[in-house]
Amino acid sequence: METATGEMILLAGNSYPELANLIASRLGIKLGNCSVYHKTNRETVVEIGDSVRGKDVYILQTGTKDVNNNMMELLIMAYACKTSSARNIVGVIPYLPYSKQSKMRKRGCIVSKLLSEMLCKAGLTHLITMDLHQKEIQGFFNVPVDNLRASPFLLQYIQEQIPDYRNAVIVARNPGSANKATSYAERLRLGIAVIHGEQKESDSDMVDGRNSPPAVPRSRTMDVALDTMPEIGRASCRERV
């Protein structure tokens, strides 16, 4: 298969081939010759059929339900381009997986930091993504990150494809998303509603005994107070009864 003309090559994994074809058609180029498949033991194999030496390579891969295989494909593709002396390796990841695991939770870890280290070590020199869960995730990477916003396209779609959108209300599913919902409502000149409720505490956020001193239930506090009462006080209480 013929690749893109010039110094640019567009490669794609198995996460979203339809999107890759649409982007290539919009750019007026052809997808690079790259084969990504799995062996019988589920190992990922990447074979790049075109020379990427001295060229700018764009690798399109996003997170789907098979997120771990998606990321492994991306890592191997990036490393294959790195070892083949590509000039620049740009990862185009519309949805960056593990972006919600960007905070420390009890005895867990910050998984998005681990993923960023792996992507940089694999050879990415630039990253293009959309609407990160937390903007601070950009600081986890040692390479430039372009965090694009989808809101202009969503607003355009609403205005052009929904005739009676003026009668709608923007709803925030929880107080944490109220700021984003307010931004949409102001630009569309619509009302806003917020669903307020107590968020159920997950198992990872429950007390694990690391607090110092550990929390003591109220019933136990009363029992301790009675057990530690001086003997004289107990005697006086018995006399009054």
C-alpha positions as CSV (number, residue, x, y, z in Angstrom):
1,M,0.0,0.0,0.0
2,E,1.2,3.5,-0.8
3,T,1.8,5.7,2.2
4,A,1.4,9.4,2.6
5,T,3.4,11.7,0.4
6,G,6.1,13.8,1.9
7,E,7.5,13.4,5.4
8,M,4.2,12.4,7.2
9,I,2.9,8.9,7.8
10,L,-0.3,8.1,9.5
11,L,-0.5,4.7,11.3
12,A,-3.5,3.3,13.2
13,G,-4.1,0.5,15.6
14,N,-7.2,-1.7,16.0
15,S,-9.1,0.6,18.3
16,Y,-11.0,2.7,15.8
17,P,-10.2,1.9,12.1
18,E,-13.2,3.9,10.8
19,L,-11.9,7.1,12.4
20,A,-8.5,6.5,10.9
21,N,-9.9,6.1,7.5
22,L,-12.0,9.3,7.9
23,I,-8.9,11.3,9.0
24,A,-6.8,10.0,6.1
25,S,-9.5,10.9,3.7
26,R,-9.8,14.4,5.1
27,L,-6.1,14.9,4.9
28,G,-5.9,13.4,1.4
29,I,-3.4,10.7,2.3
30,K,-3.4,7.0,2.6
31,L,-2.9,5.0,5.8
32,G,0.6,3.6,6.3
33,N,1.2,-0.1,5.9
34,C,1.0,-1.4,9.4
35,S,-0.3,-4.8,10.6
36,V,-1.3,-5.2,14.2
37,Y,-2.5,-8.6,15.3
38,H,-2.5,-11.1,18.3
39,K,-0.9,-14.5,18.5
40,T,-2.8,-17.5,20.0
41,N,-1.4,-16.6,23.5
42,R,-2.7,-13.0,23.1
43,E,0.7,-11.5,22.6
44,T,0.6,-8.4,20.4
45,V,2.6,-8.3,17.2
46,V,3.3,-5.1,15.1
47,E,4.7,-5.2,11.6
48,I,5.3,-1.8,9.9
49,G,5.7,-2.3,6.1
50,D,6.9,1.1,5.2
51,S,10.1,3.0,6.0
52,V,9.7,5.6,8.7
53,R,13.3,6.7,8.9
54,G,13.5,10.5,9.3
55,K,9.8,11.0,9.0
56,D,7.0,12.3,11.2
57,V,4.8,9.5,12.3
58,Y,1.3,10.0,13.7
59,I,-0.1,7.0,15.5
60,L,-3.9,7.0,16.0
61,Q,-5.1,4.9,18.9
62,T,-7.8,5.5,21.5
63,G,-9.2,3.8,24.5
64,T,-12.1,1.4,24.0
65,K,-13.6,-1.5,26.1
66,D,-10.4,-3.5,25.4
67,V,-8.3,-0.7,26.8
68,N,-5.3,-2.7,27.9
69,N,-4.8,-4.2,24.5
70,N,-5.3,-0.8,22.9
71,M,-2.5,0.7,25.0
72,M,-0.2,-2.3,24.5
73,E,-0.6,-1.9,20.7
74,L,0.2,1.8,21.0
75,L,3.3,1.2,23.0
76,I,4.7,-1.4,20.6
77,M,3.9,0.7,17.6
78,A,5.6,3.7,19.1
79,Y,8.7,1.6,20.1
80,A,8.8,0.1,16.6
81,C,8.9,3.6,15.1
82,K,11.5,4.7,17.6
83,T,13.9,1.8,16.8
84,S,13.3,2.5,13.1
85,S,14.7,6.0,13.5
86,A,11.5,8.0,13.0
87,R,12.1,11.8,13.4
88,N,9.0,12.5,15.4
89,I,6.4,10.1,16.9
90,V,3.1,11.8,17.7
91,G,0.4,9.9,19.6
92,V,-3.1,10.9,18.7
93,I,-5.3,9.5,21.5
94,P,-8.8,11.1,21.5
95,Y,-9.6,9.3,24.8
96,L,-6.6,8.8,27.1
97,P,-7.3,5.7,29.3
98,Y,-6.7,5.7,33.0
99,S,-7.0,9.5,33.1
100,K,-9.6,9.2,36.0
101,Q,-6.9,7.4,38.1
102,S,-4.9,10.6,38.5
103,K,-5.2,10.9,42.3
104,M,-3.8,8.9,45.2
105,R,-6.4,6.7,46.8
106,K,-5.4,5.1,50.1
107,R,-3.0,2.2,49.3
108,G,-3.4,2.5,45.5
109,C,-1.2,4.4,43.0
110,I,-1.5,7.1,40.4
111,V,-2.0,4.9,37.3
112,S,-2.1,7.8,34.8
113,K,1.4,8.8,35.9
114,L,2.6,5.2,35.2
115,L,0.9,5.3,31.7
116,S,2.5,8.6,30.9
117,E,6.0,7.2,31.8
118,M,5.4,4.2,29.6
119,L,4.3,6.2,26.6
120,C,7.3,8.5,26.9
121,K,9.7,5.6,27.3
122,A,8.2,3.9,24.3
123,G,9.2,6.8,22.1
124,L,6.4,9.3,21.8
125,T,7.7,12.8,21.3
126,H,4.3,14.5,21.3
127,L,0.8,13.7,22.4
128,I,-2.6,15.0,21.1
129,T,-5.7,14.2,23.2
130,M,-9.1,15.6,24.0
131,D,-10.8,16.7,27.2
132,L,-8.6,15.2,29.8
133,H,-10.3,14.3,33.1
134,Q,-7.9,16.6,34.9
135,K,-5.8,19.2,33.1
136,E,-3.0,18.5,35.6
137,I,-2.3,15.2,33.8
138,Q,-0.4,17.1,31.2
139,G,2.3,17.5,33.8
140,F,2.9,13.8,34.0
141,F,4.4,13.7,30.5
142,N,7.9,14.7,29.6
143,V,6.8,15.6,26.1
144,P,4.5,18.4,24.8
145,V,0.8,17.6,25.2
146,D,-2.1,19.2,23.3
147,N,-5.3,18.9,25.2
148,L,-8.0,19.8,22.7
149,R,-11.6,20.7,23.5
150,A,-14.6,19.1,22.0
151,S,-17.1,21.7,23.3
152,P,-17.1,23.9,20.1
153,F,-18.1,20.9,17.9
154,L,-20.7,19.8,20.4
155,L,-22.2,23.2,20.6
156,Q,-22.2,23.5,16.8
157,Y,-23.9,20.1,16.5
158,I,-26.6,21.1,19.0
159,Q,-27.3,24.4,17.3
160,E,-27.5,22.9,13.8
161,Q,-29.0,19.4,14.4
162,I,-31.5,20.1,17.2
163,P,-34.2,22.5,15.9
164,D,-35.9,23.2,19.3
165,Y,-32.8,23.1,21.5
166,R,-34.0,26.5,23.0
167,N,-36.5,24.6,25.0
168,A,-33.9,22.3,26.5
169,V,-32.2,22.4,29.9
170,I,-28.5,21.5,30.6
171,V,-28.4,19.0,33.4
172,A,-25.3,18.3,35.5
173,R,-25.4,14.8,36.8
174,N,-23.5,15.8,40.0
175,P,-22.2,18.9,41.7
176,G,-18.7,18.1,40.5
177,S,-19.8,18.6,36.8
178,A,-21.7,21.8,37.5
179,N,-18.9,24.1,36.2
180,K,-18.8,22.4,32.8
181,A,-22.6,22.3,32.6
182,T,-22.7,26.0,33.4
183,S,-20.2,26.7,30.6
184,Y,-22.4,25.0,28.1
185,A,-25.6,26.6,29.4
186,E,-24.1,30.1,29.2
187,R,-22.9,29.7,25.6
188,L,-26.2,28.2,24.5
189,R,-28.2,30.6,26.7
190,L,-30.1,27.8,28.4
191,G,-31.1,27.0,31.9
192,I,-29.2,24.6,34.1
193,A,-30.2,21.9,36.6
194,V,-27.9,20.1,39.0
195,I,-28.7,16.6,40.4
196,H,-27.6,16.7,44.0
197,G,-27.2,13.6,46.1
198,E,-24.7,12.0,48.4
199,Q,-22.1,10.1,46.5
200,K,-21.7,6.5,47.7
201,E,-18.3,6.0,49.3
202,S,-16.2,3.4,47.3
203,D,-14.2,0.7,49.0
204,S,-11.0,2.4,48.0
205,D,-12.0,5.5,49.9
206,M,-12.9,3.7,53.1
207,V,-10.8,4.0,56.2
208,D,-8.0,1.4,56.1
209,G,-6.5,1.9,59.5
210,R,-3.7,4.4,58.6
211,N,-5.2,7.3,60.4
212,S,-3.4,8.3,63.6
213,P,-5.1,8.0,66.0
214,P,-7.7,5.6,64.5
215,A,-11.3,6.7,64.6
216,V,-13.2,5.1,67.5
217,P,-17.0,4.5,67.4
218,R,-19.1,6.5,69.9
219,S,-20.4,3.4,71.6
220,R,-16.8,2.2,72.3
221,T,-16.0,5.7,73.7
222,M,-18.7,5.4,76.3
223,D,-17.6,1.9,77.3
224,V,-14.0,3.0,77.7
225,A,-15.2,5.9,79.9
226,L,-17.0,3.5,82.2
227,D,-14.1,1.1,82.3
228,T,-11.6,3.8,83.2
229,M,-13.8,5.4,85.9
230,P,-12.0,5.5,89.3
231,E,-13.1,3.0,91.9
232,I,-14.1,5.8,94.3
233,G,-16.4,7.2,91.7
234,R,-18.0,3.8,91.2
235,A,-18.5,3.3,94.9
236,S,-20.2,6.7,95.2
237,C,-22.5,5.9,92.3
238,R,-23.5,2.6,94.0
239,E,-24.3,4.4,97.3
240,R,-26.6,6.9,95.6
241,V,-28.5,4.1,93.9
